[in-house]
Amino acid sequence: MKIIWSPLAIDRVSEIAEYIAQDKPSAAKKWIEALFSKVGQLQSAPEMGRAVPEIRSGQFRELICGNYRIIYRVEKKQVSILTIRHGRQILPMDEIKA
């Protein structure tokens, strides 16, 4: 299964890592490594995450990595990473549109 990152998801990873690095650069590096490791597991188990509660569609799923939600869509031959959000933030629906 192929994993595709949206430009928005890449931007979110960068923003979050920069924020974490303000206090502790090593923690930001560790968070990025954990995030990519978690996403890498989707290659063999794309439906391992739970359905996104706000959407109620099995096509949209999420993994939890620390305090953050990795929102993704399962398609026939790929997994699309749509966005990364803090667990306490509201998920804007425009971030999950195709």
C-alpha positions as CSV (number, residue, x, y, z in Angstrom):
1,M,0.0,0.0,0.0
2,K,1.4,3.4,-1.0
3,I,1.3,6.3,1.4
4,I,0.8,9.8,0.0
5,W,1.2,13.0,2.1
6,S,-0.9,16.0,1.3
7,P,0.8,19.4,1.2
8,L,-1.3,20.4,4.2
9,A,-0.2,17.4,6.3
10,I,3.5,18.1,5.5
11,D,2.9,21.8,6.5
12,R,1.3,20.7,9.8
13,V,4.2,18.3,10.7
14,S,6.6,21.2,10.1
15,E,4.6,23.7,12.1
16,I,4.1,21.3,15.0
17,A,7.8,20.3,15.0
18,E,8.9,23.9,15.0
19,Y,6.6,24.6,18.0
20,I,7.9,21.6,20.0
21,A,11.5,22.5,19.1
22,Q,11.1,26.0,20.7
23,D,11.3,24.3,24.1
24,K,13.2,21.1,23.3
25,P,14.7,20.4,19.9
26,S,15.4,16.7,20.8
27,A,11.7,16.2,21.6
28,A,10.7,17.6,18.2
29,K,13.0,15.1,16.5
30,K,11.6,12.3,18.6
31,W,8.0,13.3,17.8
32,I,8.8,13.4,14.1
33,E,10.4,9.9,14.2
34,A,7.4,8.5,16.1
35,L,4.9,10.1,13.7
36,F,6.6,8.7,10.6
37,S,7.0,5.3,12.3
38,K,3.3,5.2,13.1
39,V,2.3,6.3,9.6
40,G,4.7,3.6,8.1
41,Q,2.6,0.9,9.8
42,L,-0.3,1.9,7.5
43,Q,1.5,0.2,4.6
44,S,0.7,-3.2,5.9
45,A,-2.4,-2.4,8.0
46,P,-4.2,0.6,6.5
47,E,-7.3,0.2,8.6
48,M,-5.5,0.0,11.9
49,G,-6.7,3.4,13.0
50,R,-10.2,4.2,14.3
51,A,-12.9,5.9,12.2
52,V,-12.8,9.6,12.6
53,P,-15.7,10.4,15.0
54,E,-16.7,13.7,13.3
55,I,-17.1,12.0,9.9
56,R,-18.7,8.6,10.5
57,S,-17.2,7.0,7.4
58,G,-14.8,4.1,7.5
59,Q,-12.9,5.6,4.6
60,F,-11.6,8.4,6.9
61,R,-9.5,7.1,9.8
62,E,-7.1,8.4,12.4
63,L,-4.1,7.3,14.4
64,I,-3.1,8.9,17.6
65,C,0.6,9.9,18.1
66,G,1.1,11.5,21.5
67,N,-1.3,14.5,21.6
68,Y,-1.9,14.5,17.9
69,R,-4.3,13.0,15.5
70,I,-3.1,11.7,12.1
71,I,-6.1,12.0,9.8
72,Y,-6.0,9.8,6.7
73,R,-8.2,8.3,4.0
74,V,-8.0,4.7,2.9
75,E,-8.3,4.2,-0.9
76,K,-7.9,1.2,-3.1
77,K,-4.1,1.2,-3.6
78,Q,-3.0,4.0,-1.3
79,V,-3.4,5.8,2.0
80,S,-3.6,9.6,1.8
81,I,-2.4,11.4,4.9
82,L,-4.7,14.4,5.0
83,T,-3.8,16.5,8.0
84,I,-2.3,16.4,11.5
85,R,-4.2,18.1,14.3
86,H,-3.8,18.4,18.1
87,G,-6.3,16.1,19.8
88,R,-8.0,19.1,21.4
89,Q,-8.5,21.0,18.2
90,I,-11.7,20.9,16.2
91,L,-11.2,19.1,12.9
92,P,-12.2,21.6,10.1
93,M,-14.0,19.7,7.4
94,D,-12.2,21.5,4.6
95,E,-8.9,19.8,5.7
96,I,-10.2,16.4,4.7
97,K,-11.7,17.1,1.3
98,A,-10.1,15.5,-1.6
